[in-house]
Every structure is written in C-alpha cells, then in structure tokens.
Amino acid sequence: MDVAVLPFPTFTELYRQYRTRALHIARRIVGDADDAEDVVQDVFTRLALRPSGFDGRASSGTWLHRVMVNSSINWLRARRRRERLQHEPEEGASPESQAVGTEMQRQFEQALQRVSEQQRQVLWLREMRGYSYPEIAALLRIPEGTVKSTLHRGRQRAQEELESRGWKPD
C-alpha cells in the first residue's frame, strides 16, 4: 500500500500560516511569552537554515506541532541545566563561598577553552541551548553518532581540565 506524500509549504508560507499557533504551543509548555518567542524563533531559524525532518506522512501543521512540542520541552531541559550551572551565591552567603563560586565559573570557562572547537560547539548547543542530538547534527552538518561521541569527549576533556586545576566534581 502506497502512502500519500503531502507537499511541504515554502518557508514563508509555513511561517505565515503557523507562527501564531507555534507561539501558543510554546507558551503553553514553557509558561512565559518571552521564552516562548525564543523557542519559536529558534525553530523557524532552524527550519529556514535546514528544512529537514518532514517526511510527508502527516500535514505540515501536524509535523510543526510535534517539532514545537519537542523544541519547547528541550528548551525547558536546557533552562534547568543552565540554572544548575549558574553558581550565583546565595543571599547572605559568606565572602568565601562567593569567591569559590566566582572562581569555579572562571575555571570552567578556561576549561572550555581547552576543548576543540567542535567539542565546544556541541557542548554549548546541547548543554546551554538544549538542542537534541538530531538537531545538533543537522545544524553542524555532522552525523548524529559524531555529535554523541564529540559531546562525550568534550565533557571528559573539560572535566579532566578542571581536575588538573584541583577542582573535583561533587
């Protein structure tokens, strides 16, 4: 049995037709209008740069709905990662703990400079922006397996660099 393949609209048509709907989906998931706008801009930017993933088995609206839901969930995950990575001193924290937090952040930034450019890009896209492995592969135009191995090696290299500076993970 043959499956009918539906045509994919042009980027401009997709944007005009679904931007408002995409914004509602993102806002419902991320809970903030400004953050939802960021998610929508990220999705449409990725689609403009590389419109892949549409196989024609569903309508473009159904497909975009799924992309928006997944991207919004990934954005929430990335936000949680960013919040964990931020070492802002607690109110009333001692000067010693404030200094340790500042020094840790400085050491981490220096450790990132010691990984390869590709590792740094993959780490940033995954940990800070929350992109999925397939999204990173599409953006960097590398195989998904390369994304995974590069991320693993980048994390290892950054950790080794931190440990060589006397910083041990908790």
Rosetta silent file (secondary structure, phi, psi, omega in degrees, C-alpha in Angstrom):
SEQUENCE: MDVAVLPFPTFTELYRQYRTRALHIARRIVGDADDAEDVVQDVFTRLALRPSGFDGRASSGTWLHRVMVNSSINWLRARRRRERLQHEPEEGASPESQAVGTEMQRQFEQALQRVSEQQRQVLWLREMRGYSYPEIAALLRIPEGTVKSTLHRGRQRAQEELESRGWKPD
SCORE:     score description
SCORE:     0.000 S_00000001
   1 L     0.000  128.003  179.436    0.000    0.000    0.000 S_00000001
   2 L   -83.854  140.777  176.589    1.409    3.357   -1.019 S_00000001
   3 L   -97.659  130.009  179.157    1.373    6.217    1.455 S_00000001
   4 L   -70.921  132.141  178.698    0.395    9.573    0.023 S_00000001
   5 L   -98.911  122.029 -179.041    3.126   12.143    0.481 S_00000001
   6 L   -83.580  144.826  179.728    1.816   15.575    1.311 S_00000001
   7 L   -71.568  147.927  177.293    3.598   18.617   -0.135 S_00000001
   8 L   -96.969  128.461 -178.997    5.654   20.776    2.209 S_00000001
   9 L   -68.979  163.322  175.585    4.857   24.501    2.021 S_00000001
  10 L   -65.879  162.777 -179.529    7.572   27.049    1.422 S_00000001
  11 H   -57.875  -43.852 -178.688    9.238   28.503    4.492 S_00000001
  12 H   -61.674  -43.931  178.511    7.370   31.799    4.057 S_00000001
  13 H   -63.400  -43.749  179.864    4.013   30.011    3.793 S_00000001
  14 H   -60.465  -45.508 -178.660    4.831   27.862    6.824 S_00000001
  15 H   -63.405  -49.565 -178.913    5.811   30.917    8.868 S_00000001
  16 H   -61.615  -42.737 -174.228    2.739   32.958    7.920 S_00000001
  17 H   -75.709  -34.222 -168.813    0.338   30.102    8.441 S_00000001
  18 H  -119.204   -1.508 -176.579    1.694   28.615   11.677 S_00000001
  19 H   -57.875  -48.395 -178.730    3.675   31.251   13.605 S_00000001
  20 H   -61.974  -43.730  178.691    0.761   32.217   15.900 S_00000001
  21 H   -63.319  -42.137  179.016   -0.110   28.575   16.515 S_00000001
  22 H   -62.082  -40.826  179.513    3.544   27.765   17.210 S_00000001
  23 H   -63.918  -40.084  177.630    3.732   30.622   19.695 S_00000001
  24 H   -64.163  -42.445  179.273    0.654   29.332   21.551 S_00000001
  25 H   -61.378  -50.382 -178.155    2.115   25.827   21.755 S_00000001
  26 H   -62.573  -42.059 -178.883    5.450   27.075   23.072 S_00000001
  27 H   -64.799  -38.918  179.044    3.843   29.435   25.579 S_00000001
  28 H   -62.005  -34.760 -176.423    1.621   26.677   26.916 S_00000001
  29 H   -86.783  -47.479 -175.479    4.672   24.485   27.532 S_00000001
  30 H   -86.029  -19.553  171.498    7.350   26.959   28.679 S_00000001
  31 L    83.012    4.563 -178.013    4.928   29.216   30.538 S_00000001
  32 L  -142.402  134.301 -175.946    6.379   32.599   29.569 S_00000001
  33 H   -63.603  -42.978 -179.302    5.656   34.735   26.496 S_00000001
  34 H   -66.263  -42.416  178.600    9.247   35.927   26.045 S_00000001
  35 H   -66.090  -38.225  178.178   10.663   32.428   26.411 S_00000001
  36 H   -62.761  -40.211  177.816    8.018   31.094   24.008 S_00000001
  37 H   -61.657  -39.742  177.445    9.062   33.702   21.457 S_00000001
  38 H   -61.409  -43.731 -179.893   12.673   32.498   21.810 S_00000001
  39 H   -62.700  -46.280 -179.171   11.604   28.898   21.169 S_00000001
  40 H   -62.018  -43.546  178.811    9.569   29.888   18.092 S_00000001
  41 H   -62.576  -42.054  177.771   12.448   31.940   16.714 S_00000001
  42 H   -59.964  -45.719 -177.531   14.854   29.026   17.259 S_00000001
  43 H   -64.237  -49.568 -177.782   12.533   26.592   15.483 S_00000001
  44 H   -68.419  -30.425  175.266   11.851   28.816   12.492 S_00000001
  45 H   -65.440  -45.432  177.910   15.535   29.729   12.233 S_00000001
  46 H   -62.202  -39.668  178.876   16.463   26.053   12.126 S_00000001
  47 H   -66.741  -36.369  179.284   13.759   25.425    9.516 S_00000001
  48 H   -68.477  -37.916 -178.430   14.995   28.308    7.390 S_00000001
  49 H   -76.431  -37.594 -176.474   18.580   27.054    7.553 S_00000001
  50 L  -154.597   89.362 -177.309   17.830   23.398    7.046 S_00000001
  51 L   -78.220   76.846  179.722   14.223   22.269    6.473 S_00000001
  52 L  -114.146  166.706  175.825   14.675   18.576    7.203 S_00000001
  53 L   100.883  -17.467  179.785   12.600   16.015    9.008 S_00000001
  54 L   -85.456  117.107 -176.601    9.329   16.399    7.132 S_00000001
  55 L  -102.776   -3.716  174.915    8.519   13.061    5.533 S_00000001
  56 L    84.933    1.768 -179.968    5.102   13.942    4.116 S_00000001
  57 L   -81.592  -18.576  177.332    3.104   11.321    6.033 S_00000001
  58 L  -125.145  167.471  177.330    1.365   13.996    8.128 S_00000001
  59 L   -68.993  159.526  179.450    0.243   17.500    7.327 S_00000001
  60 H   -63.118  -31.850  177.693    2.796   20.257    7.745 S_00000001
  61 H   -66.150  -42.914  177.507    0.712   21.631   10.636 S_00000001
  62 H   -64.466  -43.958  179.399    0.798   18.305   12.479 S_00000001
  63 H   -62.185  -47.234 -179.342    4.508   17.977   11.834 S_00000001
  64 H   -64.134  -36.208  176.939    5.233   21.539   13.027 S_00000001
  65 H   -57.092  -47.439 -179.373    3.110   20.934   16.150 S_00000001
  66 H   -64.500  -41.119  178.072    5.345   17.979   17.063 S_00000001
  67 H   -61.725  -43.368 -179.544    8.504   19.994   16.341 S_00000001
  68 H   -65.342  -42.764  178.739    7.248   22.824   18.581 S_00000001
  69 H   -61.686  -48.937 -179.358    6.337   20.474   21.430 S_00000001
  70 H   -62.520  -43.484 -179.465    9.720   18.739   21.278 S_00000001
  71 H   -65.728  -38.031  178.563   11.628   22.013   20.991 S_00000001
  72 H   -66.584  -41.350  177.082    9.720   23.541   23.909 S_00000001
  73 H   -64.062  -43.749  177.494   10.445   20.513   26.084 S_00000001
  74 H   -61.392  -37.594  179.123   14.120   20.671   25.088 S_00000001
  75 H   -63.306  -42.460  177.819   14.149   24.374   25.948 S_00000001
  76 H   -62.036  -41.933  177.813   12.810   23.594   29.439 S_00000001
  77 H   -61.362  -43.089  179.792   15.507   20.957   29.895 S_00000001
  78 H   -64.567  -38.427  178.551   18.167   23.426   28.808 S_00000001
  79 H   -62.408  -42.301  177.317   16.810   26.031   31.217 S_00000001
  80 H   -62.264  -40.811  177.986   17.113   23.532   34.081 S_00000001
  81 H   -63.090  -44.148  179.777   20.701   22.793   33.008 S_00000001
  82 H   -61.258  -41.628 -179.944   21.527   26.497   32.852 S_00000001
  83 H   -64.564  -37.354  177.420   20.048   27.027   36.303 S_00000001
  84 H   -68.819  -34.595 -177.865   22.148   24.162   37.693 S_00000001
  85 H   -75.819  -25.248 -179.329   25.283   25.543   36.051 S_00000001
  86 L   -73.642  125.698 -178.775   24.818   29.022   37.412 S_00000001
  87 L  -111.575   55.862  178.464   26.687   29.310   40.647 S_00000001
  88 L   -73.178  134.743 -179.271   25.263   32.531   41.873 S_00000001
  89 L   -65.525  142.857  177.758   25.996   32.981   45.533 S_00000001
  90 L   -70.443  152.816  178.595   23.057   32.655   47.827 S_00000001
  91 L   -62.533  133.436 -178.969   21.887   35.756   49.605 S_00000001
  92 L    81.911    6.803  179.197   23.798   36.052   52.833 S_00000001
  93 L   -68.696  150.507 -178.612   26.497   33.684   51.603 S_00000001
  94 L   -68.165  156.656  176.443   29.888   34.170   53.118 S_00000001
  95 H   -58.543  -32.657  179.258   32.554   36.032   51.159 S_00000001
  96 H   -64.927  -44.928 -179.461   34.487   32.761   50.964 S_00000001
  97 H   -69.994  -32.890  175.499   31.633   30.877   49.260 S_00000001
  98 H   -64.415  -41.987  179.307   31.044   33.809   46.885 S_00000001
  99 H   -65.184  -39.543  178.781   34.708   33.748   45.930 S_00000001
 100 H   -63.490  -43.039  179.148   34.603   29.980   45.368 S_00000001
 101 H   -62.428  -42.561  178.833   31.574   30.333   43.060 S_00000001
 102 H   -65.940  -42.948 -179.735   33.247   33.062   41.030 S_00000001
 103 H   -66.290  -39.108  179.201   36.489   31.106   40.824 S_00000001
 104 H   -62.364  -43.045  179.228   34.663   27.923   39.796 S_00000001
 105 H   -63.592  -42.367  178.599   32.932   29.730   36.950 S_00000001
 106 H   -62.201  -43.432  179.250   36.247   31.228   35.793 S_00000001
 107 H   -63.681  -40.576  179.609   37.911   27.803   35.913 S_00000001
 108 H   -63.784  -44.432  179.087   35.038   26.242   33.939 S_00000001
 109 H   -61.813  -38.435  177.459   35.266   28.920   31.234 S_00000001
 110 H   -68.157  -37.976  178.643   39.018   28.319   30.983 S_00000001
 111 H   -62.911  -38.935  178.980   38.452   24.548   30.779 S_00000001
 112 H   -63.976  -28.907  178.332   36.062   25.087   27.853 S_00000001
 113 L   -72.034  -13.919 -177.539   38.814   26.929   26.016 S_00000001
 114 L   -93.549   -4.908  176.490   40.932   23.768   26.228 S_00000001
 115 L   -93.606  163.809 -179.351   38.480   21.569   24.275 S_00000001
 116 L   -66.357  162.003  179.273   38.337   21.524   20.488 S_00000001
 117 H   -58.936  -43.755  179.984   36.153   23.993   18.612 S_00000001
 118 H   -64.208  -41.521  178.422   33.745   21.225   17.578 S_00000001
 119 H   -62.974  -42.261  179.589   33.509   19.948   21.168 S_00000001
 120 H   -62.401  -43.086  179.116   32.844   23.479   22.413 S_00000001
 121 H   -62.722  -47.003 -178.366   30.091   23.973   19.804 S_00000001
 122 H   -64.620  -44.424  178.142   28.435   20.646   20.615 S_00000001
 123 H   -58.619  -45.158 -178.401   28.687   21.260   24.385 S_00000001
 124 H   -64.667  -46.096 -178.861   27.158   24.719   24.011 S_00000001
 125 H   -64.030  -38.880 -177.402   24.299   23.574   21.758 S_00000001
 126 H   -78.723  -52.300 -171.747   23.456   20.607   23.988 S_00000001
 127 H   -81.545  -36.688 -175.975   24.037   21.956   27.496 S_00000001
 128 H   -96.572  -35.052 -178.204   23.204   25.619   27.131 S_00000001
 129 L   -99.414  -16.663  175.725   20.684   25.678   24.285 S_00000001
 130 L    77.491   18.400  179.702   19.086   22.280   24.918 S_00000001
 131 L   -68.857  148.646  176.680   19.198   21.035   21.341 S_00000001
 132 L   -79.038  167.469  178.795   18.663   17.335   20.744 S_00000001
 133 H   -58.590  -47.339  178.682   21.297   15.149   19.104 S_00000001
 134 H   -61.570  -36.785  179.577   19.495   15.160   15.713 S_00000001
 135 H   -65.962  -42.460  178.734   19.115   18.950   15.860 S_00000001
 136 H   -64.133  -43.182  179.246   22.817   19.433   16.606 S_00000001
 137 H   -58.700  -43.093  179.907   23.726   17.019   13.812 S_00000001
 138 H   -66.975  -43.177 -178.285   21.584   18.994   11.368 S_00000001
 139 H   -65.835  -41.338 -177.391   22.925   22.374   12.479 S_00000001
 140 H   -92.076   -5.660 -179.623   26.576   21.333   12.347 S_00000001
 141 L    55.820   51.190  175.647   26.060   19.008    9.366 S_00000001
 142 L  -132.554  157.676  179.004   27.718   16.060   11.069 S_00000001
 143 L   -63.293  151.166  179.978   26.382   12.544   11.773 S_00000001
 144 H   -59.637  -38.162  177.413   24.388   12.051   14.972 S_00000001
 145 H   -61.070  -35.676  177.663   26.932    9.485   16.188 S_00000001
 146 H   -67.578  -37.212  177.023   29.641   12.116   15.838 S_00000001
 147 H   -59.750  -48.599 -177.530   27.562   14.501   17.950 S_00000001
 148 H   -62.856  -46.480 -178.488   27.295   11.912   20.727 S_00000001
 149 H   -69.310  -36.850  178.346   30.968   10.968   20.710 S_00000001
 150 H   -65.423  -41.480  178.054   32.076   14.616   20.454 S_00000001
 151 H   -62.650  -45.104  179.907   29.853   15.553   23.383 S_00000001
 152 H   -60.828  -48.537 -179.229   31.216   12.677   25.440 S_00000001
 153 H   -66.185  -37.093  178.275   34.849   13.549   24.660 S_00000001
 154 H   -65.026  -42.607  177.489   34.213   17.251   25.268 S_00000001
 155 H   -62.826  -44.762  178.959   32.682   16.561   28.679 S_00000001
 156 H   -60.611  -46.513 -177.044   35.573   14.269   29.568 S_00000001
 157 H   -63.570  -42.548  178.786   38.173   16.793   28.410 S_00000001
 158 H   -64.223  -41.958  179.049   36.552   19.660   30.336 S_00000001
 159 H   -64.881  -43.331  177.821   36.341   17.500   33.469 S_00000001
 160 H   -60.088  -42.024 -179.982   39.979   16.439   33.122 S_00000001
 161 H   -63.364  -43.215  178.628   40.996   20.061   32.735 S_00000001
 162 H   -64.184  -42.499  179.873   39.055   21.052   35.858 S_00000001
 163 H   -65.016  -36.420  178.389   40.538   18.172   37.832 S_00000001
 164 H   -65.963  -20.557  178.239   44.056   19.129   36.725 S_00000001
 165 L   -94.711    5.430  177.865   43.338   22.553   38.246 S_00000001
 166 L    90.864    8.173  179.321   42.293   20.975   41.535 S_00000001
 167 L   -99.707  119.520  179.712   38.519   21.122   41.029 S_00000001
 168 L  -106.118  138.405  176.567   36.753   17.835   41.761 S_00000001
 169 L   -66.465  146.537  179.985   33.098   17.224   40.838 S_00000001
 170 L   -72.291    0.000    0.000   30.784   16.853   43.830 S_00000001
